[in-house]
Amino acid sequence: MTPISISRRRAFAVAGVFLLAFLALYVYRTASIPADSPIARMYRTEADLAMLGNALDHYRSEYGRYPQPGAEGLAAATEFLSETGNYLPGGPPSDGWGRPYVYATAQDSARVYSLGADGINGREGIPGSPDDIGADGASRSYRTHYRALQREFMQAVGSGK
């Protein structure tokens, strides 16, 4: 064996160990978060919003415009995306709290978001309460709110409430 092949093997072995450690940490972290906890609901909602944003973008690329605002337009976008694959066959999912997503358009832009844990909307088409989760992901300032809710949730679970 040449020294190059030994160092390549060693590099792959080290990379494999790091990959396994990362995977173990990921499994541990996700397994330790209850599915009904605020942070798990937030992450699930963020993932749904990314998928819905893709559905809206694909619809726009095909038709040159976003679908009409509201639940019907969001359903049209998810139906269009599901024509090429089985992405969202049942239409738009509900957010992490079981409520429909809010979808609004303004000129040449679209906004889809969740009303979050409290279900309270600010102004029409603009997330208004600190726990509203938006698809743009620009600031994600709501995460601080959900971390606090998560701490409260875990304390309540730990105390048996």
Helices and strands as residue ranges (DSSP letters): H 3-31, H 38-63, H 71-84, E 102-106, E 109-114, E 133-134, H 142-159
